[in-house]
């Protein structure tokens, strides 16, 4: 009997692992939008290109490594955005003695460490009284996340996407009892406030859509270092270090006679950029860039209305010692801690 | 030699007394404060538990101390 993809149950590690090889024990069960199912992909190489066989065909295969990666696409809830930013930026503090807890999240300082907190991820698919899939991925890290907002009704106006990479360490069957679904508090774009370089884009009713993102450019090949470890005769990563990280902000707004975007670009004026969304007082997210210039300003069109698309150039700020910070509130404690 | 033996006994007794002492209660940060520790230097800073105060310190690599 086949299984439907809606039977997929996914648990994300709540706490950071103690190291890349030791699985976490506490999981948050989330719903998601994408229909991808992760594969514990073993990679094999062969001798097709080697000389001396008398032909160009394969005569032998060789185990190489595990290649584990997938994406998570979700409506943006305070809980999931907190999870994504805490593991994706890497340095998260949580304050408050009871819910709602406040998370203060900044990128890790490369002078301190190059490794993000690792998390575990479990996927299970029930089938025929058993499980077609029951896999625990150990030692995973966030490659990138993107918060996306757009005009229009409903939860689709505010989404969060995460791409993650695994070390290759896999446990099957997982041995994990995934808890009940996490109660999520979705944050619609209708709740948004957005101020960039002194312009309040919500008060002027100009903002249409945009994204905020973070990419770690993980050094994946460097994870297969001499001695990194083996599983079933295939190499696994013993570390996943950050590469050259890239924060991004892009937004499209209606163009008015008094619009200042082009002048801000030409003059390379810098200022703060803050985007906040919330479900209620206890469930909210605020992305903040302490020093933002504009990289590209292009005229555009949306639904027949003339608009302008701005690509920001976030700069490192020597006062707040960061290029970006995220402050969230939600009812979950100890995410990435 | 007897003096040396006595000295060793005194030291052993002093160590035993220290071991028997109740451990000092761990100090907690003041209300409304949070402690951040640098993982390499061990330096600890106690700051207001608000993002505005925490971000500049965390940006330098300081991490929250679990109390």
Interface residues (C-beta under 8 A of the other chain):
Chain A: X91 X92 X93 X94 X95 X102 X104 X106 X107 X108 X109 X111 X112 X113 X319 X320 X321 X322 X325 X327 X337
Chain B: X34 X36 X38 X39 X40 X49 X51 X54 X55 X56 X57 X58 X59 X60 X61 X63 X64 X66
